[in-house]
Amino acid sequence: MGFIYKEVVDFFQHTKGIKDPGLEFQTVSAFAHIHQNKGLFVPVYKDSGELMKAIENGALAAVWKEGESIPSYTPNDFPILYSNDLLKGIEYMITNLQEKADWIFFEARKLNDIWMKKDVSEMIVALQQEIDVRGKEGTK
């Protein structure tokens, strides 16, 4: 299970860091503090956490809000995929890669499992509702 960098890179406006087309991801997570094996960190919530914590927990790359500065401690070769709209980036990835990764957008595993059984439009509505409750895309 997993997907590779080249399966997602074309959707994003631009990138920074290493551009390894074979870089494999197994997890997409909105939470820095949760273990994310071969993770792609997407800080869509105000309380998603810091990039350094995501890296410590297994993030190999991140999707970042276009125009937001990345932290100065970020390694130069760490892959960053920029998006004008993080929710649209997530929607694209779910539409095209839903079965290829573990998706962690709710802190309770049971909620993630229920969320993944919905169709894509229902998933995005549920995610938007969670963003409304938690606060919108905060990057640190």
Secondary structure as the mmCIF struct_conf table of DSSP 4:
data_model
#
loop_
_struct_conf.conf_type_id
_struct_conf.id
_struct_conf.beg_label_comp_id
_struct_conf.beg_label_asym_id
_struct_conf.beg_label_seq_id
_struct_conf.end_label_comp_id
_struct_conf.end_label_asym_id
_struct_conf.end_label_seq_id
STRN STRN1 PHE A 3 ILE A 4
HELX_RH_3T_P HELX_RH_3T_P1 TYR A 5 GLU A 7
TURN_TY1_P TURN_TY1_P1 VAL A 8 VAL A 8
HELX_RH_3T_P HELX_RH_3T_P2 VAL A 9 PHE A 11
BEND BEND1 PHE A 12 GLN A 13
STRN STRN2 HIS A 14 LYS A 16
BEND BEND2 GLY A 17 GLY A 17
TURN_TY1_P TURN_TY1_P2 PRO A 21 GLY A 22
STRN STRN3 GLU A 24 PHE A 25
STRN STRN4 THR A 27 SER A 29
BEND BEND3 ALA A 30 ALA A 30
TURN_TY1_P TURN_TY1_P3 ALA A 32 HIS A 33
BEND BEND4 ILE A 34 ILE A 34
TURN_TY1_P TURN_TY1_P4 ASN A 37 LYS A 38
STRN STRN5 GLY A 39 PHE A 41
STRN STRN6 TYR A 45 TYR A 45
TURN_TY1_P TURN_TY1_P5 LYS A 46 ASP A 47
BEND BEND5 SER A 48 SER A 48
HELX_RH_AL_P HELX_RH_AL_P1 LEU A 51 GLU A 56
TURN_TY1_P TURN_TY1_P6 ASN A 57 GLY A 58
STRN STRN7 ALA A 59 LYS A 65
TURN_TY1_P TURN_TY1_P7 GLU A 66 GLY A 67
HELX_LH_PP_P HELX_LH_PP_P1 GLU A 68 PRO A 71
TURN_TY1_P TURN_TY1_P8 SER A 72 TYR A 73
BEND BEND6 THR A 74 THR A 74
TURN_TY1_P TURN_TY1_P9 ASN A 76 ASP A 77
BEND BEND7 PHE A 78 PHE A 78
STRN STRN8 ILE A 80 SER A 83
BEND BEND8 ASN A 84 ASN A 84
HELX_RH_AL_P HELX_RH_AL_P2 LEU A 86 LEU A 97
HELX_RH_3T_P HELX_RH_3T_P3 GLN A 98 LYS A 100
BEND BEND9 ALA A 101 ALA A 101
STRN STRN9 ASP A 102 ILE A 104
BEND BEND10 PHE A 106 ALA A 108
HELX_RH_AL_P HELX_RH_AL_P3 ARG A 109 MET A 116
TURN_TY1_P TURN_TY1_P10 LYS A 117 LYS A 117
BEND BEND11 LYS A 118 LYS A 118
HELX_RH_AL_P HELX_RH_AL_P4 VAL A 120 ARG A 134
STRN STRN10 LYS A 136 LYS A 136
#
